[in-house]
Amino acid sequence: MGPWLYGIARNVLLESVRRGRLERAACTKLGVFERLDREPADVEPEVSWLDGLDEAMAELSDGERAAVELRVLHDLDYDSVAAALATSPSAARVRVSRGLAALRQRFIDGLEAVR
């Protein structure tokens, strides 16, 4: 029974190490360097990151803009977004996804233009 128990303990330890590596890699990739078991740092976002948001939102189609506002600003789930827009939940997901992608691209283009 000793070798069997040793094998299980070894596998549990190896899995823990592997998960730790994955967690560190994910945190690095996402730019999240704080650990979840610590208090988060008290950081205020730069107000300037909102520059151009109104113009970018205005460039979206009416459906995409409404879907993004309902999903992001009002924190509605996709079923509620779909009901408000009189469409299906999958169509609401597509509108939100396309709207966010367009906003993301606009801000990426703006950052590259500044460089």
C-alpha positions, 0 to 999 in steps of 0.5 A: 500500500505504501508505493500506491499511496506514494504514487498518488501523493506524487501525482497530486504534488505534480498537478499542484506544481503544474497548476501553479505554472499555468496560473503564473503564465495566465497572470503574466499574459493577462497583465495581472500580477497580483495574487488572488490570496492577497488584498488587491492594490488600490489603483485608480484608472486613468481618466484619459482612457475614456477619450474618444469613447463617445465618438467610437460608440457613435460609429457603431451601428444602432444595433451594436451600440444598443447591444453593447450599452445594454450588456456592458453599461447596464450589465444585462445578461444576453437573454435580457439584451435579446428581449430588449432588442427583440432578437434572439440571444445568439443574435444579441451575442453577435451584436455585442461581440461585433460592437466590442471588436469594433471598439477594440480595433478603434482604440488599437488603431488610435494607440498605434497612431500615437506611437 
